[in-house]
Amino acid sequence: MQALLFISLAILVFLVVRMLLNIIVEARAKNNPAGENAQLESQNMVRCAHCGIHLPQSEAYFDGRHTYCSEGHLRKGPKDAPNSSYNDVDED
Ligand SMILES: [Zn+2]
């Protein structure tokens, strides 16, 4: 009879511990609302249409269609566009 009491007590303790762990995990998730999403958004990378390097979107120059790493490349326009209105002479 004592063994049965011990087993039911063990099950009860197990359930209580599991419930407490669930509460702790949920509390942590609430304390950090969308923290990971905000980090991902701030690291959104774009590609320079002229030289192809990647940079954070917040530092990029945007001409309405393409993104660039610098004002100079913004003026030169995209390198891979054959019908570019910017006729840039190759440096070599
Ligand atoms: Zn560039």
PDB file of the backbone (N, CA, C, O) and the ligand in Angstrom, with CONECT records:
HET     ZN  A 101       1
ATOM      1  N   MET A   1       0.830  -1.204   0.000  1.00  0.00           N
ATOM      2  CA  MET A   1       0.000   0.000   0.000  1.00  0.00           C
ATOM      3  C   MET A   1       0.868   1.260   0.000  1.00  0.00           C
ATOM      4  O   MET A   1       0.516   2.285  -0.584  1.00  0.00           O
ATOM      5  N   GLN A   2       2.018   1.146   0.678  1.00  0.00           N
ATOM      6  CA  GLN A   2       2.902   2.307   0.760  1.00  0.00           C
ATOM      7  C   GLN A   2       3.536   2.587  -0.606  1.00  0.00           C
ATOM      8  O   GLN A   2       3.786   3.740  -0.960  1.00  0.00           O
ATOM      9  N   ALA A   3       3.794   1.510  -1.375  1.00  0.00           N
ATOM     10  CA  ALA A   3       4.380   1.657  -2.702  1.00  0.00           C
ATOM     11  C   ALA A   3       3.437   2.422  -3.623  1.00  0.00           C
ATOM     12  O   ALA A   3       3.875   3.277  -4.392  1.00  0.00           O
ATOM     13  N   LEU A   4       2.170   2.122  -3.547  1.00  0.00           N
ATOM     14  CA  LEU A   4       1.173   2.806  -4.369  1.00  0.00           C
ATOM     15  C   LEU A   4       1.133   4.299  -4.031  1.00  0.00           C
ATOM     16  O   LEU A   4       1.021   5.144  -4.920  1.00  0.00           O
ATOM     17  N   LEU A   5       1.225   4.605  -2.757  1.00  0.00           N
ATOM     18  CA  LEU A   5       1.224   5.995  -2.303  1.00  0.00           C
ATOM     19  C   LEU A   5       2.459   6.712  -2.846  1.00  0.00           C
ATOM     20  O   LEU A   5       2.377   7.855  -3.297  1.00  0.00           O
ATOM     21  N   PHE A   6       3.624   6.016  -2.796  1.00  0.00           N
ATOM     22  CA  PHE A   6       4.877   6.599  -3.274  1.00  0.00           C
ATOM     23  C   PHE A   6       4.804   6.882  -4.779  1.00  0.00           C
ATOM     24  O   PHE A   6       5.248   7.933  -5.241  1.00  0.00           O
ATOM     25  N   ILE A   7       4.235   5.929  -5.542  1.00  0.00           N
ATOM     26  CA  ILE A   7       4.138   6.089  -7.000  1.00  0.00           C
ATOM     27  C   ILE A   7       3.225   7.268  -7.356  1.00  0.00           C
ATOM     28  O   ILE A   7       3.555   8.081  -8.219  1.00  0.00           O
ATOM     29  N   SER A   8       2.088   7.350  -6.688  1.00  0.00           N
ATOM     30  CA  SER A   8       1.175   8.450  -7.001  1.00  0.00           C
ATOM     31  C   SER A   8       1.794   9.791  -6.595  1.00  0.00           C
ATOM     32  O   SER A   8       1.554  10.807  -7.249  1.00  0.00           O
ATOM     33  N   LEU A   9       2.571   9.799  -5.543  1.00  0.00           N
ATOM     34  CA  LEU A   9       3.253  11.025  -5.117  1.00  0.00           C
ATOM     35  C   LEU A   9       4.305  11.427  -6.161  1.00  0.00           C
ATOM     36  O   LEU A   9       4.453  12.605  -6.484  1.00  0.00           O
ATOM     37  N   ALA A  10       5.037  10.423  -6.686  1.00  0.00           N
ATOM     38  CA  ALA A  10       6.055  10.687  -7.699  1.00  0.00           C
ATOM     39  C   ALA A  10       5.417  11.262  -8.965  1.00  0.00           C
ATOM     40  O   ALA A  10       5.940  12.203  -9.563  1.00  0.00           O
ATOM     41  N   ILE A  11       4.276  10.681  -9.368  1.00  0.00           N
ATOM     42  CA  ILE A  11       3.582  11.187 -10.553  1.00  0.00           C
ATOM     43  C   ILE A  11       3.122  12.621 -10.323  1.00  0.00           C
ATOM     44  O   ILE A  11       3.225  13.465 -11.213  1.00  0.00           O
ATOM     45  N   LEU A  12       2.620  12.887  -9.136  1.00  0.00           N
ATOM     46  CA  LEU A  12       2.143  14.228  -8.802  1.00  0.00           C
ATOM     47  C   LEU A  12       3.298  15.235  -8.876  1.00  0.00           C
ATOM     48  O   LEU A  12       3.149  16.320  -9.439  1.00  0.00           O
ATOM     49  N   VAL A  13       4.448  14.865  -8.304  1.00  0.00           N
ATOM     50  CA  VAL A  13       5.617  15.744  -8.327  1.00  0.00           C
ATOM     51  C   VAL A  13       6.057  15.989  -9.775  1.00  0.00           C
ATOM     52  O   VAL A  13       6.383  17.115 -10.153  1.00  0.00           O
ATOM     53  N   PHE A  14       6.061  14.925 -10.574  1.00  0.00           N
ATOM     54  CA  PHE A  14       6.455  15.043 -11.973  1.00  0.00           C
ATOM     55  C   PHE A  14       5.549  16.024 -12.723  1.00  0.00           C
ATOM     56  O   PHE A  14       6.028  16.870 -13.478  1.00  0.00           O
ATOM     57  N   LEU A  15       4.229  15.900 -12.505  1.00  0.00           N
ATOM     58  CA  LEU A  15       3.285  16.780 -13.192  1.00  0.00           C
ATOM     59  C   LEU A  15       3.462  18.233 -12.750  1.00  0.00           C
ATOM     60  O   LEU A  15       3.387  19.148 -13.570  1.00  0.00           O
ATOM     61  N   VAL A  16       3.694  18.439 -11.463  1.00  0.00           N
ATOM     62  CA  VAL A  16       3.860  19.806 -10.950  1.00  0.00           C
ATOM     63  C   VAL A  16       5.114  20.440 -11.551  1.00  0.00           C
ATOM     64  O   VAL A  16       5.094  21.597 -11.972  1.00  0.00           O
ATOM     65  N   VAL A  17       6.210  19.668 -11.588  1.00  0.00           N
ATOM     66  CA  VAL A  17       7.465  20.190 -12.143  1.00  0.00           C
ATOM     67  C   VAL A  17       7.278  20.537 -13.615  1.00  0.00           C
ATOM     68  O   VAL A  17       7.755  21.575 -14.072  1.00  0.00           O
ATOM     69  N   ARG A  18       6.589  19.679 -14.358  1.00  0.00           N
ATOM     70  CA  ARG A  18       6.359  19.941 -15.784  1.00  0.00           C
ATOM     71  C   ARG A  18       5.532  21.208 -15.988  1.00  0.00           C
ATOM     72  O   ARG A  18       5.805  22.004 -16.886  1.00  0.00           O
ATOM     73  N   MET A  19       4.518  21.383 -15.139  1.00  0.00           N
ATOM     74  CA  MET A  19       3.667  22.554 -15.232  1.00  0.00           C
ATOM     75  C   MET A  19       4.471  23.828 -14.950  1.00  0.00           C
ATOM     76  O   MET A  19       4.320  24.839 -15.635  1.00  0.00           O
ATOM     77  N   LEU A  20       5.328  23.756 -13.927  1.00  0.00           N
ATOM     78  CA  LEU A  20       6.157  24.912 -13.582  1.00  0.00           C
ATOM     79  C   LEU A  20       7.105  25.268 -14.732  1.00  0.00           C
ATOM     80  O   LEU A  20       7.293  26.445 -15.039  1.00  0.00           O
ATOM     81  N   LEU A  21       7.698  24.256 -15.364  1.00  0.00           N
ATOM     82  CA  LEU A  21       8.601  24.508 -16.491  1.00  0.00           C
ATOM     83  C   LEU A  21       7.858  25.183 -17.640  1.00  0.00           C
ATOM     84  O   LEU A  21       8.384  26.097 -18.275  1.00  0.00           O
ATOM     85  N   ASN A  22       6.627  24.726 -17.907  1.00  0.00           N
ATOM     86  CA  ASN A  22       5.820  25.352 -18.956  1.00  0.00           C
ATOM     87  C   ASN A  22       5.568  26.823 -18.649  1.00  0.00           C
ATOM     88  O   ASN A  22       5.666  27.674 -19.534  1.00  0.00           O
ATOM     89  N   ILE A  23       5.242  27.121 -17.384  1.00  0.00           N
ATOM     90  CA  ILE A  23       4.967  28.506 -16.983  1.00  0.00           C
ATOM     91  C   ILE A  23       6.222  29.363 -17.177  1.00  0.00           C
ATOM     92  O   ILE A  23       6.135  30.496 -17.652  1.00  0.00           O
ATOM     93  N   ILE A  24       7.388  28.822 -16.808  1.00  0.00           N
ATOM     94  CA  ILE A  24       8.641  29.575 -16.949  1.00  0.00           C
ATOM     95  C   ILE A  24       8.929  29.863 -18.425  1.00  0.00           C
ATOM     96  O   ILE A  24       9.305  30.981 -18.776  1.00  0.00           O
ATOM     97  N   VAL A  25       8.755  28.865 -19.285  1.00  0.00           N
ATOM     98  CA  VAL A  25       9.024  29.047 -20.720  1.00  0.00           C
ATOM     99  C   VAL A  25       8.089  30.095 -21.311  1.00  0.00           C
ATOM    100  O   VAL A  25       8.518  30.936 -22.102  1.00  0.00           O
ATOM    101  N   GLU A  26       6.811  30.048 -20.931  1.00  0.00           N
ATOM    102  CA  GLU A  26       5.849  31.025 -21.455  1.00  0.00           C
ATOM    103  C   GLU A  26       6.172  32.427 -20.964  1.00  0.00           C
ATOM    104  O   GLU A  26       6.054  33.393 -21.718  1.00  0.00           O
ATOM    105  N   ALA A  27       6.580  32.546 -19.704  1.00  0.00           N
ATOM    106  CA  ALA A  27       6.915  33.855 -19.139  1.00  0.00           C
ATOM    107  C   ALA A  27       8.113  34.458 -19.861  1.00  0.00           C
ATOM    108  O   ALA A  27       8.146  35.660 -20.125  1.00  0.00           O
ATOM    109  N   ARG A  28       9.092  33.622 -20.177  1.00  0.00           N
ATOM    110  CA  ARG A  28      10.269  34.111 -20.913  1.00  0.00           C
ATOM    111  C   ARG A  28       9.885  34.588 -22.309  1.00  0.00           C
ATOM    112  O   ARG A  28      10.394  35.608 -22.773  1.00  0.00           O
ATOM    113  N   ALA A  29       8.996  33.867 -22.980  1.00  0.00           N
ATOM    114  CA  ALA A  29       8.565  34.257 -24.325  1.00  0.00           C
ATOM    115  C   ALA A  29       7.827  35.585 -24.294  1.00  0.00           C
ATOM    116  O   ALA A  29       7.938  36.383 -25.224  1.00  0.00           O
ATOM    117  N   LYS A  30       7.066  35.827 -23.213  1.00  0.00           N
ATOM    118  CA  LYS A  30       6.327  37.093 -23.107  1.00  0.00           C
ATOM    119  C   LYS A  30       7.258  38.248 -22.790  1.00  0.00           C
ATOM    120  O   LYS A  30       7.026  39.370 -23.240  1.00  0.00           O
ATOM    121  N   ASN A  31       8.310  37.992 -22.022  1.00  0.00           N
ATOM    122  CA  ASN A  31       9.253  39.049 -21.665  1.00  0.00           C
ATOM    123  C   ASN A  31      10.086  39.510 -22.850  1.00  0.00           C
ATOM    124  O   ASN A  31      10.673  40.591 -22.806  1.00  0.00           O
ATOM    125  N   ASN A  32      10.147  38.712 -23.907  1.00  0.00           N
ATOM    126  CA  ASN A  32      10.963  39.030 -25.074  1.00  0.00           C
ATOM    127  C   ASN A  32      10.067  39.070 -26.315  1.00  0.00           C
ATOM    128  O   ASN A  32      10.177  38.199 -27.178  1.00  0.00           O
ATOM    129  N   PRO A  33       9.178  40.072 -26.419  1.00  0.00           N
ATOM    130  CA  PRO A  33       8.192  40.073 -27.497  1.00  0.00           C
ATOM    131  C   PRO A  33       8.817  40.408 -28.848  1.00  0.00           C
ATOM    132  O   PRO A  33       9.272  41.529 -29.075  1.00  0.00           O
ATOM    133  N   ALA A  34       8.830  39.427 -29.730  1.00  0.00           N
ATOM    134  CA  ALA A  34       9.332  39.586 -31.102  1.00  0.00           C
ATOM    135  C   ALA A  34      10.749  40.134 -31.127  1.00  0.00           C
ATOM    136  O   ALA A  34      11.121  40.828 -32.073  1.00  0.00           O
ATOM    137  N   GLY A  35      11.530  39.844 -30.127  1.00  0.00           N
ATOM    138  CA  GLY A  35      12.890  40.351 -30.080  1.00  0.00           C
ATOM    139  C   GLY A  35      13.732  39.814 -31.219  1.00  0.00           C
ATOM    140  O   GLY A  35      14.538  40.543 -31.797  1.00  0.00           O
ATOM    141  N   GLU A  36      13.552  38.549 -31.544  1.00  0.00           N
ATOM    142  CA  GLU A  36      14.340  37.954 -32.623  1.00  0.00           C
ATOM    143  C   GLU A  36      13.927  38.511 -33.974  1.00  0.00           C
ATOM    144  O   GLU A  36      14.771  38.710 -34.848  1.00  0.00           O
ATOM    145  N   ASN A  37      12.623  38.766 -34.154  1.00  0.00           N
ATOM    146  CA  ASN A  37      12.148  39.325 -35.422  1.00  0.00           C
ATOM    147  C   ASN A  37      12.732  40.713 -35.648  1.00  0.00           C
ATOM    148  O   ASN A  37      13.143  41.039 -36.762  1.00  0.00           O
ATOM    149  N   ALA A  38      12.773  41.531 -34.602  1.00  0.00           N
ATOM    150  CA  ALA A  38      13.310  42.881 -34.744  1.00  0.00           C
ATOM    151  C   ALA A  38      14.772  42.822 -35.158  1.00  0.00           C
ATOM    152  O   ALA A  38      15.228  43.630 -35.967  1.00  0.00           O
ATOM    153  N   GLN A  39      15.511  41.857 -34.597  1.00  0.00           N
ATOM    154  CA  GLN A  39      16.917  41.714 -34.958  1.00  0.00           C
ATOM    155  C   GLN A  39      17.067  41.332 -36.427  1.00  0.00           C
ATOM    156  O   GLN A  39      17.947  41.844 -37.120  1.00  0.00           O
ATOM    157  N   LEU A  40      16.214  40.441 -36.895  1.00  0.00           N
ATOM    158  CA  LEU A  40      16.299  40.011 -38.291  1.00  0.00           C
ATOM    159  C   LEU A  40      15.999  41.175 -39.226  1.00  0.00           C
ATOM    160  O   LEU A  40      16.643  41.316 -40.266  1.00  0.00           O
ATOM    161  N   GLU A  41      15.028  42.010 -38.866  1.00  0.00           N
ATOM    162  CA  GLU A  41      14.677  43.129 -39.730  1.00  0.00           C
ATOM    163  C   GLU A  41      15.812  44.134 -39.810  1.00  0.00           C
ATOM    164  O   GLU A  41      16.063  44.698 -40.874  1.00  0.00           O
ATOM    165  N   SER A  42      16.500  44.366 -38.701  1.00  0.00           N
ATOM    166  CA  SER A  42      17.575  45.351 -38.707  1.00  0.00           C
ATOM    167  C   SER A  42      18.777  44.856 -39.513  1.00  0.00           C
ATOM    168  O   SER A  42      19.608  45.656 -39.941  1.00  0.00           O
ATOM    169  N   GLN A  43      18.872  43.530 -39.722  1.00  0.00           N
ATOM    170  CA  GLN A  43      19.991  42.987 -40.478  1.00  0.00           C
ATOM    171  C   GLN A  43      19.619  42.691 -41.933  1.00  0.00           C
ATOM    172  O   GLN A  43      20.285  41.893 -42.592  1.00  0.00           O
ATOM    173  N   ASN A  44      18.571  43.324 -42.430  1.00  0.00           N
ATOM    174  CA  ASN A  44      18.136  43.085 -43.799  1.00  0.00           C
ATOM    175  C   ASN A  44      19.200  43.600 -44.769  1.00  0.00           C
ATOM    176  O   ASN A  44      19.487  44.796 -44.808  1.00  0.00           O
ATOM    177  N   MET A  45      19.782  42.684 -45.554  1.00  0.00           N
ATOM    178  CA  MET A  45      20.884  43.049 -46.427  1.00  0.00           C
ATOM    179  C   MET A  45      20.395  43.241 -47.863  1.00  0.00           C
ATOM    180  O   MET A  45      19.517  42.519 -48.335  1.00  0.00           O
ATOM    181  N   VAL A  46      20.976  44.223 -48.542  1.00  0.00           N
ATOM    182  CA  VAL A  46      20.671  44.457 -49.957  1.00  0.00           C
ATOM    183  C   VAL A  46      21.981  44.429 -50.751  1.00  0.00           C
ATOM    184  O   VAL A  46      23.066  44.511 -50.175  1.00  0.00           O
ATOM    185  N   ARG A  47      21.869  44.314 -52.073  1.00  0.00           N
ATOM    186  CA  ARG A  47      23.033  44.182 -52.929  1.00  0.00           C
ATOM    187  C   ARG A  47      23.193  45.441 -53.761  1.00  0.00           C
ATOM    188  O   ARG A  47      22.214  45.969 -54.288  1.00  0.00           O
ATOM    189  N   CYS A  48      24.415  45.922 -53.883  1.00  0.00           N
ATOM    190  CA  CYS A  48      24.693  47.068 -54.740  1.00  0.00           C
ATOM    191  C   CYS A  48      24.552  46.622 -56.196  1.00  0.00           C
ATOM    192  O   CYS A  48      25.173  45.644 -56.610  1.00  0.00           O
ATOM    193  N   ALA A  49      23.732  47.342 -56.974  1.00  0.00           N
ATOM    194  CA  ALA A  49      23.484  46.958 -58.362  1.00  0.00           C
ATOM    195  C   ALA A  49      24.698  47.239 -59.238  1.00  0.00           C
ATOM    196  O   ALA A  49      24.760  46.764 -60.372  1.00  0.00           O
ATOM    197  N   HIS A  50      25.663  48.002 -58.731  1.00  0.00           N
ATOM    198  CA  HIS A  50      26.834  48.329 -59.541  1.00  0.00           C
ATOM    199  C   HIS A  50      28.005  47.380 -59.272  1.00  0.00           C
ATOM    200  O   HIS A  50      28.531  46.762 -60.198  1.00  0.00           O
ATOM    201  N   CYS A  51      28.410  47.266 -58.004  1.00  0.00           N
ATOM    202  CA  CYS A  51      29.589  46.447 -57.712  1.00  0.00           C
ATOM    203  C   CYS A  51      29.237  45.101 -57.078  1.00  0.00           C
ATOM    204  O   CYS A  51      30.079  44.204 -57.027  1.00  0.00           O
ATOM    205  N   GLY A  52      28.012  44.952 -56.600  1.00  0.00           N
ATOM    206  CA  GLY A  52      27.563  43.654 -56.123  1.00  0.00           C
ATOM    207  C   GLY A  52      27.834  43.357 -54.665  1.00  0.00           C
ATOM    208  O   GLY A  52      27.516  42.262 -54.200  1.00  0.00           O
ATOM    209  N   ILE A  53      28.413  44.299 -53.922  1.00  0.00           N
ATOM    210  CA  ILE A  53      28.635  44.014 -52.502  1.00  0.00           C
ATOM    211  C   ILE A  53      27.318  44.112 -51.745  1.00  0.00           C
ATOM    212  O   ILE A  53      26.381  44.792 -52.164  1.00  0.00           O
ATOM    213  N   HIS A  54      27.277  43.411 -50.618  1.00  0.00           N
ATOM    214  CA  HIS A  54      26.080  43.423 -49.785  1.00  0.00           C
ATOM    215  C   HIS A  54      26.276  44.391 -48.618  1.00  0.00           C
ATOM    216  O   HIS A  54      27.357  44.477 -48.035  1.00  0.00           O
ATOM    217  N   LEU A  55      25.209  45.113 -48.294  1.00  0.00           N
ATOM    218  CA  LEU A  55      25.267  46.068 -47.190  1.00  0.00           C
ATOM    219  C   LEU A  55      23.894  46.160 -46.538  1.00  0.00           C
ATOM    220  O   LEU A  55      22.888  45.789 -47.143  1.00  0.00           O
ATOM    221  N   PRO A  56      23.853  46.661 -45.288  1.00  0.00           N
ATOM    222  CA  PRO A  56      22.560  46.798 -44.620  1.00  0.00           C
ATOM    223  C   PRO A  56      21.662  47.775 -45.377  1.00  0.00           C
ATOM    224  O   PRO A  56      22.122  48.788 -45.905  1.00  0.00           O
ATOM    225  N   GLN A  57      20.371  47.446 -45.418  1.00  0.00           N
ATOM    226  CA  GLN A  57      19.430  48.271 -46.168  1.00  0.00           C
ATOM    227  C   GLN A  57      19.417  49.715 -45.667  1.00  0.00           C
ATOM    228  O   GLN A  57      19.189  50.641 -46.445  1.00  0.00           O
ATOM    229  N   SER A  58      19.660  49.905 -44.373  1.00  0.00           N
ATOM    230  CA  SER A  58      19.610  51.243 -43.800  1.00  0.00           C
ATOM    231  C   SER A  58      20.748  52.118 -44.327  1.00  0.00           C
ATOM    232  O   SER A  58      20.644  53.344 -44.296  1.00  0.00           O
ATOM    233  N   GLU A  59      21.853  51.497 -44.818  1.00  0.00           N
ATOM    234  CA  GLU A  59      22.995  52.266 -45.323  1.00  0.00           C
ATOM    235  C   GLU A  59      23.001  52.366 -46.843  1.00  0.00           C
ATOM    236  O   GLU A  59      23.892  52.993 -47.418  1.00  0.00           O
ATOM    237  N   ALA A  60      22.021  51.758 -47.496  1.00  0.00           N
ATOM    238  CA  ALA A  60      22.039  51.699 -48.954  1.00  0.00           C
ATOM    239  C   ALA A  60      21.385  52.922 -49.583  1.00  0.00           C
ATOM    240  O   ALA A  60      20.538  53.568 -48.967  1.00  0.00           O
ATOM    241  N   TYR A  61      21.781  53.236 -50.810  1.00  0.00           N
ATOM    242  CA  TYR A  61      21.163  54.286 -51.610  1.00  0.00           C
ATOM    243  C   TYR A  61      20.181  53.625 -52.561  1.00  0.00           C
ATOM    244  O   TYR A  61      20.481  52.593 -53.160  1.00  0.00           O
ATOM    245  N   PHE A  62      19.002  54.229 -52.695  1.00  0.00           N
ATOM    246  CA  PHE A  62      17.938  53.617 -53.493  1.00  0.00           C
ATOM    247  C   PHE A  62      17.464  54.617 -54.540  1.00  0.00           C
ATOM    248  O   PHE A  62      17.093  55.741 -54.202  1.00  0.00           O
ATOM    249  N   ASP A  63      17.474  54.212 -55.820  1.00  0.00           N
ATOM    250  CA  ASP A  63      17.061  55.129 -56.882  1.00  0.00           C
ATOM    251  C   ASP A  63      15.640  54.863 -57.358  1.00  0.00           C
ATOM    252  O   ASP A  63      15.216  55.407 -58.378  1.00  0.00           O
ATOM    253  N   GLY A  64      14.914  54.047 -56.642  1.00  0.00           N
ATOM    254  CA  GLY A  64      13.546  53.720 -57.039  1.00  0.00           C
ATOM    255  C   GLY A  64      13.445  52.324 -57.623  1.00  0.00           C
ATOM    256  O   GLY A  64      12.383  51.703 -57.571  1.00  0.00           O
ATOM    257  N   ARG A  65      14.552  51.822 -58.184  1.00  0.00           N
ATOM    258  CA  ARG A  65      14.550  50.467 -58.745  1.00  0.00           C
ATOM    259  C   ARG A  65      15.663  49.612 -58.161  1.00  0.00           C
ATOM    260  O   ARG A  65      15.456  48.436 -57.862  1.00  0.00           O
ATOM    261  N   HIS A  66      16.848  50.203 -57.999  1.00  0.00           N
ATOM    262  CA  HIS A  66      18.005  49.441 -57.528  1.00  0.00           C
ATOM    263  C   HIS A  66      18.581  50.061 -56.270  1.00  0.00           C
ATOM    264  O   HIS A  66      18.346  51.228 -55.960  1.00  0.00           O
ATOM    265  N   THR A  67      19.350  49.239 -55.549  1.00  0.00           N
ATOM    266  CA  THR A  67      20.049  49.731 -54.366  1.00  0.00           C
ATOM    267  C   THR A  67      21.545  49.791 -54.661  1.00  0.00           C
ATOM    268  O   THR A  67      22.061  48.995 -55.445  1.00  0.00           O
ATOM    269  N   TYR A  68      22.236  50.736 -54.030  1.00  0.00           N
ATOM    270  CA  TYR A  68      23.669  50.939 -54.254  1.00  0.00           C
ATOM    271  C   TYR A  68      24.385  51.127 -52.930  1.00  0.00           C
ATOM    272  O   TYR A  68      23.777  51.475 -51.918  1.00  0.00           O
ATOM    273  N   CYS A  69      25.702  50.886 -52.957  1.00  0.00           N
ATOM    274  CA  CYS A  69      26.495  50.983 -51.734  1.00  0.00           C
ATOM    275  C   CYS A  69      26.924  52.423 -51.478  1.00  0.00           C
ATOM    276  O   CYS A  69      27.223  52.783 -50.340  1.00  0.00           O
ATOM    277  N   SER A  70      26.957  53.248 -52.517  1.00  0.00           N
ATOM    278  CA  SER A  70      27.452  54.618 -52.343  1.00  0.00           C
ATOM    279  C   SER A  70      26.768  55.540 -53.347  1.00  0.00           C
ATOM    280  O   SER A  70      26.120  55.088 -54.290  1.00  0.00           O
ATOM    281  N   GLU A  71      26.928  56.846 -53.121  1.00  0.00           N
ATOM    282  CA  GLU A  71      26.325  57.820 -54.023  1.00  0.00           C
ATOM    283  C   GLU A  71      26.971  57.728 -55.405  1.00  0.00           C
ATOM    284  O   GLU A  71      26.305  57.931 -56.421  1.00  0.00           O
ATOM    285  N   GLY A  72      28.281  57.419 -55.440  1.00  0.00           N
ATOM    286  CA  GLY A  72      28.983  57.285 -56.712  1.00  0.00           C
ATOM    287  C   GLY A  72      28.398  56.171 -57.564  1.00  0.00           C
ATOM    288  O   GLY A  72      28.184  56.343 -58.764  1.00  0.00           O
ATOM    289  N   HIS A  73      28.141  55.039 -56.947  1.00  0.00           N
ATOM    290  CA  HIS A  73      27.574  53.916 -57.692  1.00  0.00           C
ATOM    291  C   HIS A  73      26.115  54.182 -58.055  1.00  0.00           C
ATOM    292  O   HIS A  73      25.620  53.681 -59.065  1.00  0.00           O
ATOM    293  N   LEU A  74      25.433  54.969 -57.231  1.00  0.00           N
ATOM    294  CA  LEU A  74      24.060  55.360 -57.554  1.00  0.00           C
ATOM    295  C   LEU A  74      24.057  56.168 -58.846  1.00  0.00           C
ATOM    296  O   LEU A  74      23.183  55.977 -59.691  1.00  0.00           O
ATOM    297  N   ARG A  75      25.043  57.088 -59.012  1.00  0.00           N
ATOM    298  CA  ARG A  75      25.133  57.907 -60.229  1.00  0.00           C
ATOM    299  C   ARG A  75      25.507  57.055 -61.439  1.00  0.00           C
ATOM    300  O   ARG A  75      25.003  57.276 -62.540  1.00  0.00           O
ATOM    301  N   LYS A  76      26.406  56.065 -61.226  1.00  0.00           N
ATOM    302  CA  LYS A  76      26.848  55.223 -62.340  1.00  0.00           C
ATOM    303  C   LYS A  76      25.764  54.263 -62.803  1.00  0.00           C
ATOM    304  O   LYS A  76      25.737  53.871 -63.969  1.00  0.00           O
ATOM    305  N   GLY A  77      24.864  53.881 -61.890  1.00  0.00           N
ATOM    306  CA  GLY A  77      23.758  53.014 -62.259  1.00  0.00           C
ATOM    307  C   GLY A  77      24.150  51.549 -62.207  1.00  0.00           C
ATOM    308  O   GLY A  77      25.294  51.212 -61.904  1.00  0.00           O
ATOM    309  N   PRO A  78      23.186  50.674 -62.508  1.00  0.00           N
ATOM    310  CA  PRO A  78      23.444  49.228 -62.441  1.00  0.00           C
ATOM    311  C   PRO A  78      24.401  48.773 -63.524  1.00  0.00           C
ATOM    312  O   PRO A  78      24.306  49.208 -64.672  1.00  0.00           O
ATOM    313  N   LYS A  79      25.335  47.889 -63.153  1.00  0.00           N
ATOM    314  CA  LYS A  79      26.348  47.427 -64.094  1.00  0.00           C
ATOM    315  C   LYS A  79      25.793  46.382 -65.066  1.00  0.00           C
ATOM    316  O   LYS A  79      26.217  46.312 -66.220  1.00  0.00           O
ATOM    317  N   ASP A  80      24.831  45.561 -64.584  1.00  0.00           N
ATOM    318  CA  ASP A  80      24.328  44.464 -65.410  1.00  0.00           C
ATOM    319  C   ASP A  80      23.179  44.886 -66.311  1.00  0.00           C
ATOM    320  O   ASP A  80      22.562  44.035 -66.950  1.00  0.00           O
ATOM    321  N   ALA A  81      22.870  46.201 -66.380  1.00  0.00           N
ATOM    322  CA  ALA A  81      21.780  46.651 -67.241  1.00  0.00           C
ATOM    323  C   ALA A  81      22.340  47.121 -68.578  1.00  0.00           C
ATOM    324  O   ALA A  81      23.019  48.147 -68.619  1.00  0.00           O
ATOM    325  N   PRO A  82      22.077  46.402 -69.686  1.00  0.00           N
ATOM    326  CA  PRO A  82      22.638  46.759 -70.994  1.00  0.00           C
ATOM    327  C   PRO A  82      22.051  48.058 -71.545  1.00  0.00           C
ATOM    328  O   PRO A  82      22.749  48.803 -72.233  1.00  0.00           O
ATOM    329  N   ASN A  83      20.787  48.341 -71.257  1.00  0.00           N
ATOM    330  CA  ASN A  83      20.151  49.542 -71.781  1.00  0.00           C
ATOM    331  C   ASN A  83      20.111  50.657 -70.738  1.00  0.00           C
ATOM    332  O   ASN A  83      19.136  51.401 -70.633  1.00  0.00           O
ATOM    333  N   SER A  84      21.196  50.751 -69.972  1.00  0.00           N
ATOM    334  CA  SER A  84      21.228  51.760 -68.932  1.00  0.00           C
ATOM    335  C   SER A  84      21.312  53.147 -69.537  1.00  0.00           C
ATOM    336  O   SER A  84      22.027  53.368 -70.514  1.00  0.00           O
ATOM    337  N   SER A  85      20.586  54.070 -68.958  1.00  0.00           N
ATOM    338  CA  SER A  85      20.643  55.441 -69.453  1.00  0.00           C
ATOM    339  C   SER A  85      21.957  56.098 -69.076  1.00  0.00           C
ATOM    340  O   SER A  85      22.365  57.083 -69.691  1.00  0.00           O
ATOM    341  N   TYR A  86      22.624  55.551 -68.056  1.00  0.00           N
ATOM    342  CA  TYR A  86      23.926  56.073 -67.662  1.00  0.00           C
ATOM    343  C   TYR A  86      24.981  55.368 -68.534  1.00  0.00           C
ATOM    344  O   TYR A  86      25.230  54.176 -68.353  1.00  0.00           O
ATOM    345  N   ASN A  87      25.592  56.085 -69.465  1.00  0.00           N
ATOM    346  CA  ASN A  87      26.624  55.471 -70.285  1.00  0.00           C
ATOM    347  C   ASN A  87      27.988  55.691 -69.640  1.00  0.00           C
ATOM    348  O   ASN A  87      28.631  56.725 -69.821  1.00  0.00           O
ATOM    349  N   ASP A  88      28.397  54.697 -68.895  1.00  0.00           N
ATOM    350  CA  ASP A  88      29.633  54.802 -68.135  1.00  0.00           C
ATOM    351  C   ASP A  88      30.750  54.088 -68.889  1.00  0.00           C
ATOM    352  O   ASP A  88      30.574  52.959 -69.346  1.00  0.00           O
ATOM    353  N   VAL A  89      31.907  54.752 -69.017  1.00  0.00           N
ATOM    354  CA  VAL A  89      33.036  54.157 -69.716  1.00  0.00           C
ATOM    355  C   VAL A  89      33.778  53.221 -68.767  1.00  0.00           C
ATOM    356  O   VAL A  89      34.042  53.579 -67.619  1.00  0.00           O
ATOM    357  N   ASP A  90      34.108  52.043 -69.237  1.00  0.00           N
ATOM    358  CA  ASP A  90      34.855  51.102 -68.402  1.00  0.00           C
ATOM    359  C   ASP A  90      36.242  51.650 -68.105  1.00  0.00           C
ATOM    360  O   ASP A  90      36.873  52.279 -68.954  1.00  0.00           O
ATOM    361  N   GLU A  91      36.708  51.396 -66.870  1.00  0.00           N
ATOM    362  CA  GLU A  91      37.952  52.005 -66.428  1.00  0.00           C
ATOM    363  C   GLU A  91      39.200  51.332 -67.008  1.00  0.00           C
ATOM    364  O   GLU A  91      40.260  51.956 -67.039  1.00  0.00           O
ATOM    365  N   ASP A  92      39.112  50.118 -67.453  1.00  0.00           N
ATOM    366  CA  ASP A  92      40.303  49.438 -67.987  1.00  0.00           C
ATOM    367  C   ASP A  92      40.346  49.608 -69.483  1.00  0.00           C
ATOM    368  O   ASP A  92      41.266  49.114 -70.134  1.00  0.00           O
TER     369      ASP A  92
HETATM  370 ZN    ZN A 101      28.703  49.510 -55.142  1.00  0.00          ZN2+
END
